[in-house]
Amino acid sequence: MSDFYVRYYTGHQGKHGHEFLEFEYSRGRLRYANNSNYRNDSLIRKEMWVSPILIEQIREIVSESEIMREDDAKWPKKNVVGRQELEIRLGNEHISFETAKINSLVDIQDSEDPEGLRVFYYLIQDLKSLIFSLINLHFKVRRTPVHY
């Protein structure tokens, strides 16, 4: 299924260095990375091959979100607090988003495009929930409770 690709990144440069969370699905492989230097935590990298059924589920989540109709032109720009990136290839469509970190729903309501940013926010929540569930099912990972 090379016509489907998704990558999400959120991170910032801070007093603990470059801290980030990233996951990427491409051609059957799901990759995950989490770098938090808080309390001397180390980089966590995990990779797994996923079934076609799971791939279809991820595609469906992305497709049903209608994120491909959105435009990030009026979304908050990346800043010192950090940034989020989302890149998706779905069939012949390809889209890439970049915005500031969203800390709460208030950030969404106060934006110039609350509807579009809400679509982005909830899609990311759904994808992160699925990815974290898969990671926890397949690997023993000790994560520091850092909120991205």
Salt bridges, closest charged atoms under 4 A:
ASP3 OD1 - ARG59 NH1 3.05
GLU19 OE1 - HIS12 NE2 3.24
GLU22 OE2 - ARG7 NH1 3.15
GLU24 OE1 - ARG31 NH2 2.92
ASP41 OD1 - ARG142 NH2 3.25
GLU47 OE2 - ARG29 NH1 3.60
GLU66 OE1 - ARG69 NH1 3.56
GLU85 OE1 - ARG7 NH2 2.80
GLU85 OE2 - ARG83 NE 2.68
GLU87 OE1 - ARG7 NE 3.84
GLU87 OE2 - HIS94 NE2 2.74
GLU98 OE2 - ARG83 NE 3.76
GLU115 OE2 - ARG118 NH1 2.61
